[in-house]
Amino acid sequence: MLLAPIILLWSFSGLVMMYVPFPQLSPQERISLLPEIRSVECCSAFFYEQILPLDVSSVAIERLNNDTVIKVTDTSRQTTLFSLNRQQRLVDIDIQQASKIAQTATNLSINNIELIDTDQWTIYSTFNPLRPLYKVSFTDDEGMQLYVSSKTGEIIQQTTAFQRQWNWVGTVSHWLYFTDLRQHTQIWFWLVVGLALASLALVISGTWMGIQSLLNSKAGASLPYSGVSWLHYWGGVTLSALLFSFLFSGVVAMNPWGLLNYKQINTHEAIGKNLERSDVINSLQQVSEFIEQQRGILNLTMTPWNNKPYWFVSYVNSTDSKSDAVKPFDKGPHLERFNQNFVRSDIPLHELQRVGERLATNQGLKQTLMHTEDRYYYAFKKPVELPIWKIDRENEGELETLYISPTTGKVVKTVTEATRLNRWLFNAIHRWDFSSTVRHSSVWPWLLTPLLLILIVFSVSGFYLALRRVKTIIAK
């Protein structure tokens, strides 16, 4: 009785998730909401000496209301916010500042603003360093809500009424991602795993009983089913493999007992992620002049490459910049890459090759600029960057693959033995993205939607039979 509605819930919510994903604001979408940076008359080397930590890992500059701010991050990912105009630290964003940040980003009238720690749409732990959050509701027809960090002033989430309503019966229900439950990680984890394993046992036992009945019918006995029971029986016979694959791949995604041994590939030294404070300070002293010469800048972010600072500058659009902008593979502002002296600087291929050589072991190395997708790096629902620098290396008998962006120098994806298994045991049979033909936007929904609708009908019949069985037991 308990498992029948659970299987129905997973079937229906899976169909909803195909068309309404969980709301998520990408870094580039966040930057696109920022106002343009105007002239900055700042700052002396002494000021930067005072605010930069010894282990600085990145720096970002953007506009916060009428103030240009600098966000300084150390190697422990602790971010501190400073005003460049006033040359002082910003401790917290108050409600008036948050209100203006949200209004500037949308040009909409605010209906309500409140300070919260977490809610259903900001449940992920990645938001923890940014809490508490200002939840801003607007009066527009779409019922938009923005979430502003009280620590950095960043807009970290954006939702509409349509997304919120459908996600209750989509992602939230599918993963049992209810706020109160999800905060108890172990209870939530084992509840999902336990229900999935029990459902698998139900499918296996039901399939076995169905096969036995079918064999008996071939031996001369008639099938003891009619009406809804007959529908459920033949649904089980034909759909058992599909339902089993969905449930099994769902268990794989949870990875109970660490069955898939995921591991991190350390690329810190190979890419050169160390920064010298003197280099950072020297570069920061040139920011004011650079901004004065440019138009349409939304954000400047400094990251290391070969242990030297490089800047990624986000523009409103490519025509606003002084040189040819890098056209990013995803939606959002256009990017340009500059060295520490603000000279336009692409990543040459020989530097990408050097990264591979630093990662090489004595067991073998292969690297190339890949222009087409492969089995582990491919577009699904959203595009991926191509060409991409691909590095294959053997490490202790295991093949490890890294995909590095030739635009930003960031490691976009790493693939190990565990992620290969997950790709085929979860992605391929749970999301049905096993080939480029199937996952094409004109094929995938038309193939998977009818199967899920049939599965929903099968689940409804099972739920109905379970209710009828309970009613019979109670009547006795």
KOLDRENFI-40178 format. One record per residue (C-alpha): residue in one letter; x, y, z. Coordinates in steps of 0.5 Angstrom, whole numbers, padded with zeros to 4 digits, always signed. Layout:
BEGIN
aXYZ;...
# end
This chain:
BEGIN
m+0000+0000+0000;l+0006+0005+0002;l+0010+0003-0004;a+0004+0004-0010;p+0003+0012-0009;i+0011+0012-0008;i+0012+0009-0015;l+0006+0013-0018;l+0009+0020-0015;w+0016+0018-0018;s+0013+0017-0025;f+0009+0023-0025;s+0014+0028-0022;g+0020+0025-0027;l+0015+0027-0033;v+0014+0034-0030;m+0022+0035-0029;m+0023+0033-0036;y+0020+0040-0038;v+0021+0044-0031;p+0027+0044-0028;f+0029+0046-0021;p+0031+0054-0021;q+0038+0055-0022;l+0041+0062-0023;s+0048+0061-0026;p+0054+0065-0025;q+0054+0068-0032;e+0046+0070-0031;r+0048+0073-0024;i+0053+0077-0027;s+0048+0079-0033;l+0043+0082-0027;l+0049+0087-0025;p+0049+0094-0026;e+0055+0097-0031;i+0061+0099-0027;r+0063+0106-0028;s+0069+0110-0026;v+0073+0108-0020;e+0078+0112-0017;c+0082+0107-0012;c+0086+0105-0009;s+0093+0106-0007;a+0098+0100-0006;f+0097+0101+0002;f+0090+0100+0001;y+0091+0093-0002;e+0096+0091+0002;q+0091+0092+0008;i+0085+0088+0005;l+0089+0082+0001;p+0090+0076+0005;l+0096+0072+0005;d+0093+0066+0001;v+0089+0070-0004;s+0086+0066-0009;s+0081+0070-0013;v+0079+0077-0013;a+0072+0080-0016;i+0070+0087-0018;e+0063+0089-0019;r+0058+0095-0018;l+0053+0094-0011;n+0048+0100-0012;n+0052+0106-0012;d+0058+0103-0010;t+0064+0099-0013;v+0066+0093-0009;i+0071+0088-0009;k+0070+0081-0006;v+0077+0078-0004;t+0077+0070-0003;d+0082+0066+0000;t+0084+0059-0001;s+0079+0057+0004;r+0074+0060+0000;q+0072+0065+0005;t+0070+0072+0002;t+0071+0079+0005;l+0067+0085+0002;f+0070+0092+0001;s+0068+0098-0002;l+0073+0101-0007;n+0070+0108-0006;r+0070+0109+0001;q+0076+0104+0002;q+0072+0100+0008;r+0070+0093+0009;l+0062+0092+0008;v+0060+0087+0014;d+0053+0086+0012;i+0048+0088+0007;d+0042+0091+0011;i+0035+0091+0008;q+0035+0098+0005;q+0041+0096+0001;a+0038+0089-0001;s+0032+0092-0003;k+0036+0097-0008;i+0040+0091-0011;a+0034+0087-0013;q+0030+0093-0016;t+0036+0095-0020;a+0037+0088-0023;t+0029+0088-0025;n+0026+0095-0025;l+0020+0092-0022;s+0016+0094-0016;i+0018+0090-0009;n+0012+0087-0006;n+0015+0084+0000;i+0022+0083+0003;e+0024+0079+0009;l+0031+0076+0012;i+0031+0068+0012;d+0036+0063+0013;t+0033+0058+0008;d+0027+0056+0004;q+0025+0050-0001;w+0029+0054-0007;t+0035+0056-0003;i+0036+0049+0000;y+0043+0047-0003;s+0049+0047+0002;t+0053+0051-0003;f+0049+0057-0001;n+0051+0056+0007;p+0057+0062+0006;l+0052+0067+0004;r+0047+0066+0009;p+0042+0069+0012;l+0039+0071+0005;y+0034+0077+0003;k+0028+0074+0000;v+0025+0079-0005;s+0018+0078-0008;f+0015+0083-0014;t+0009+0085-0016;d+0010+0083-0023;d+0005+0078-0027;e+0010+0072-0026;g+0011+0072-0019;m+0018+0073-0019;q+0023+0072-0013;l+0030+0074-0012;y+0035+0072-0006;v+0040+0077-0004;s+0046+0075+0000;s+0047+0079+0007;k+0054+0077+0006;t+0056+0079-0001;g+0050+0083-0004;e+0050+0077-0009;i+0043+0075-0012;i+0044+0068-0011;q+0037+0065-0014;q+0031+0067-0018;t+0025+0064-0018;t+0018+0065-0022;a+0011+0062-0019;f+0011+0058-0025;q+0017+0054-0023;r+0015+0054-0016;q+0008+0051-0017;w+0011+0046-0022;n+0017+0044-0018;w+0013+0042-0012;v+0010+0036-0016;g+0017+0035-0020;t+0024+0036-0017;v+0022+0037-0010;s+0017+0031-0010;h+0022+0026-0014;w+0028+0027-0009;l+0023+0028-0003;y+0027+0035-0003;f+0022+0038+0003;t+0026+0043+0007;d+0025+0040+0014;l+0027+0033+0011;r+0033+0035+0007;q+0036+0039+0013;h+0037+0032+0017;t+0041+0029+0011;q+0042+0022+0014;i+0035+0021+0015;w+0033+0024+0008;f+0039+0020+0005;w+0037+0013+0008;l+0029+0014+0007;v+0030+0015-0001;v+0035+0009-0001;g+0030+0005+0003;l+0024+0007-0001;a+0028+0005-0008;l+0030-0001-0005;a+0023-0003-0003;s+0020-0001-0009;l+0025-0005-0013;a+0024-0011-0009;l+0016-0010-0010;v+0018-0010-0018;i+0022-0016-0018;s+0017-0020-0014;g+0011-0017-0018;t+0015-0019-0025;w+0016-0026-0022;m+0009-0027-0020;g+0007-0025-0027;i+0011-0029-0031;q+0009-0035-0027;s+0002-0033-0029;l+0004-0033-0036;l+0007-0040-0036;n+0001-0043-0032;s-0003-0040-0038;k+0001-0043-0043;a+0000-0050-0040;g-0007-0049-0040;a-0010-0045-0034;s-0013-0039-0035;l-0011-0032-0033;p-0014-0030-0026;y-0015-0023-0028;s-0020-0018-0031;g-0021-0011-0031;v-0016-0006-0028;s-0013-0013-0025;w-0012-0015-0033;l-0009-0008-0035;h-0004-0008-0029;y-0002-0015-0030;w+0000-0014-0038;g+0003-0007-0036;g+0007-0010-0031;v+0009-0016-0036;t+0011-0010-0041;l+0014-0005-0037;s+0017-0009-0031;a+0024-0008-0035;l+0023+0000-0036;l+0021+0001-0028;f+0027-0003-0026;s+0032+0001-0030;f+0029+0007-0027;l+0029+0005-0020;f+0036+0001-0020;s+0039+0008-0023;g+0036+0012-0018;v+0039+0008-0013;v+0046+0008-0017;a+0045+0016-0016;m+0045+0016-0009;n+0051+0011-0008;p+0049+0008-0002;w+0055+0005+0002;g+0060+0008-0003;l+0059+0003-0008;l+0062+0008-0013;n+0069+0010-0011;y+0069+0017-0013;k+0075+0021-0013;q+0078+0028-0014;i+0084+0029-0019;n+0088+0035-0016;t+0090+0040-0022;h+0092+0045-0017;e+0099+0045-0018;a+0099+0043-0026;i+0094+0049-0027;g+0098+0054-0023;k+0093+0056-0018;n+0098+0060-0013;l+0098+0068-0013;e+0103+0072-0011;r+0100+0078-0007;s+0105+0083-0010;d+0103+0081-0017;v+0095+0082-0015;i+0097+0089-0012;n+0101+0091-0018;s+0095+0089-0022;l+0089+0092-0018;q+0093+0099-0018;q+0091+0099-0026;v+0084+0097-0025;s+0082+0104-0025;e+0085+0106-0031;f+0082+0100-0035;i+0075+0101-0033;e+0076+0109-0035;q+0078+0106-0042;q+0072+0101-0043;r+0064+0101-0043;g+0059+0096-0041;i+0063+0092-0036;l+0059+0088-0031;n+0064+0084-0027;l+0072+0083-0027;t+0074+0077-0024;m+0082+0075-0023;t+0084+0068-0023;p+0090+0065-0023;w+0094+0061-0029;n+0101+0059-0029;n+0101+0062-0022;k+0100+0069-0025;p+0094+0073-0024;y+0089+0074-0030;w+0082+0078-0031;f+0076+0075-0034;v+0072+0081-0036;s+0064+0081-0037;y+0061+0086-0042;v+0054+0087-0043;n+0055+0085-0050;s+0060+0084-0055;t+0059+0091-0058;d+0061+0095-0052;s+0068+0092-0051;k+0074+0095-0055;s+0076+0088-0058;d+0073+0082-0060;a+0070+0079-0054;v+0070+0071-0053;k+0063+0068-0055;p+0061+0064-0049;f+0058+0057-0050;d+0052+0059-0045;k+0048+0065-0044;g+0050+0071-0041;p+0055+0077-0042;h+0061+0076-0046;l+0068+0075-0044;e+0075+0078-0045;r+0081+0075-0042;f+0087+0080-0040;n+0093+0078-0037;q+0095+0082-0030;n+0097+0088-0034;f+0090+0088-0038;v+0093+0086-0045;r+0088+0082-0048;s+0091+0075-0047;d+0088+0068-0050;i+0091+0061-0047;p+0096+0059-0053;l+0095+0051-0054;h+0102+0050-0052;e+0100+0052-0045;l+0095+0047-0045;q+0099+0042-0047;r+0104+0044-0041;v+0098+0043-0036;g+0097+0036-0039;e+0105+0034-0039;r+0105+0036-0031;l+0099+0032-0030;a+0103+0026-0034;t+0105+0020-0030;n+0110+0014-0033;q+0104+0010-0035;g+0101+0014-0041;l+0099+0021-0043;k+0094+0023-0049;q+0092+0030-0050;t+0088+0034-0056;l+0083+0040-0058;m+0077+0036-0058;h+0072+0039-0063;t+0066+0034-0062;e+0062+0031-0057;d+0064+0024-0054;r+0061+0019-0049;y+0063+0023-0043;y+0063+0030-0045;y+0056+0032-0049;a+0050+0037-0049;f+0044+0035-0046;k+0039+0040-0045;k+0044+0046-0045;p+0050+0047-0049;v+0057+0045-0048;e+0063+0049-0050;l+0067+0046-0056;p+0072+0046-0058;i+0075+0043-0051;w+0082+0041-0049;k+0082+0034-0047;i+0087+0030-0043;d+0087+0023-0042;r+0092+0020-0037;e+0093+0013-0034;n+0094+0013-0026;e+0095+0007-0022;g+0092+0003-0028;e+0086+0007-0028;l+0084+0012-0034;e+0083+0019-0032;t+0080+0024-0037;l+0080+0032-0036;y+0076+0037-0040;i+0079+0044-0040;s+0076+0050-0043;p+0081+0054-0048;t+0077+0060-0046;t+0078+0060-0039;g+0083+0055-0037;k+0078+0052-0032;v+0077+0044-0031;v+0070+0044-0034;k+0069+0036-0032;t+0074+0030-0030;v+0072+0023-0031;t+0074+0017-0027;e+0072+0010-0027;a+0067+0012-0022;t+0064+0017-0026;r+0064+0013-0032;l+0060+0007-0029;n+0055+0013-0026;r+0055+0015-0034;w+0052+0009-0036;l+0048+0006-0030;f+0045+0013-0028;n+0045+0018-0034;a+0044+0013-0039;i+0038+0009-0036;h+0035+0014-0032;r+0035+0020-0036;w+0036+0017-0043;d+0042+0021-0046;f+0045+0015-0048;s+0046+0017-0055;s+0047+0024-0059;t+0041+0021-0063;v+0036+0020-0057;r+0038+0026-0053;h+0037+0031-0059;s+0031+0036-0057;s+0027+0034-0063;v+0027+0026-0061;w+0028+0026-0053;p+0022+0029-0051;w+0017+0025-0056;l+0021+0018-0054;l+0021+0019-0047;t+0014+0022-0045;p+0009+0017-0048;l+0013+0012-0044;l+0013+0016-0038;l+0005+0017-0039;i+0004+0009-0040;l+0008+0008-0033;i+0004+0013-0030;v-0003+0009-0032;f+0001+0003-0030;s+0002+0006-0023;v-0005+0009-0022;s-0008+0002-0023;g-0003-0001-0018;f-0005+0004-0013;y-0012+0003-0014;l-0011-0005-0013;a-0008-0003-0007;l-0013+0001-0004;r-0018-0004-0006;r-0014-0009-0003;v-0014-0005+0004;k-0021-0004+0003;t-0023-0011+0003;i-0018-0013+0009;i-0022-0008+0013;a-0028-0010+0011;k-0027-0017+0014;
# end
